[in-house]
Amino acid sequence: MKYFERILPHICIILSGMLLVFFVIDRFNQKMGFMENEGTKFIIFVLSISSVITSILLIQFQRKE
């Protein structure tokens, strides 16, 4: 569980950075269609799940203090 708690914030940062890059690229070149891609939808799904889990773990950690 400790490994999971340590790696999850890093996953959120990496996925958020990827989505920001896709968003900027999509704004400059809309024909690339990054925000309409199935891979992007999967990244958004994984980011959402990992963010919820990170939030729950942070709330639990703060209650222990």
C-alpha positions as CSV (number, residue, x, y, z in Angstrom):
1,M,0.0,0.0,0.0
2,K,2.9,2.4,0.7
3,Y,4.2,1.9,-2.8
4,F,0.8,2.7,-4.2
5,E,0.5,5.9,-2.1
6,R,3.9,7.1,-3.3
7,I,3.4,6.3,-7.0
8,L,-0.2,7.6,-7.4
9,P,0.6,11.4,-7.2
10,H,3.3,10.9,-9.8
11,I,0.8,9.2,-12.1
12,C,-1.6,12.1,-11.7
13,I,1.1,14.6,-12.5
14,I,2.3,12.7,-15.6
15,L,-1.3,12.2,-17.0
16,S,-2.2,15.8,-16.3
17,G,0.9,17.0,-18.2
18,M,0.0,14.7,-21.1
19,L,-3.5,16.1,-21.3
20,L,-2.2,19.7,-21.2
21,V,0.1,19.0,-24.0
22,F,-2.6,17.3,-26.0
23,F,-4.9,20.3,-25.4
24,V,-2.4,22.9,-26.5
25,I,-1.5,20.8,-29.6
26,D,-5.2,20.3,-30.4
27,R,-5.7,24.1,-30.2
28,F,-2.9,24.8,-32.7
29,N,-3.7,21.9,-35.1
30,Q,-7.3,20.8,-34.7
31,K,-6.9,18.3,-37.6
32,M,-4.7,16.1,-35.3
33,G,-7.8,15.4,-33.2
34,F,-6.1,14.6,-30.0
35,M,-9.1,15.5,-27.8
36,E,-11.3,13.2,-29.9
37,N,-8.9,10.2,-29.8
38,E,-9.9,7.0,-27.9
39,G,-6.4,7.1,-26.3
40,T,-7.1,10.5,-24.9
41,K,-10.4,9.4,-23.5
42,F,-8.6,6.5,-21.7
43,I,-6.0,8.9,-20.3
44,I,-8.8,11.2,-19.0
45,F,-10.5,8.1,-17.4
46,V,-7.3,7.0,-15.7
47,L,-6.5,10.5,-14.5
48,S,-10.0,10.8,-13.0
49,I,-9.7,7.5,-11.2
50,S,-6.2,8.2,-9.9
51,S,-7.2,11.7,-8.8
52,V,-10.2,10.4,-6.8
53,I,-8.0,7.7,-5.1
54,T,-5.3,10.3,-4.4
55,S,-7.9,12.6,-2.8
56,I,-9.2,9.7,-0.6
57,L,-5.7,8.8,0.5
58,L,-4.9,12.4,1.4
59,I,-8.1,12.8,3.4
60,Q,-7.2,9.6,5.3
61,F,-3.7,10.8,5.9
62,Q,-4.9,14.2,7.2
63,R,-7.4,12.6,9.6
64,K,-4.6,10.5,11.2
65,E,-2.7,13.6,12.1
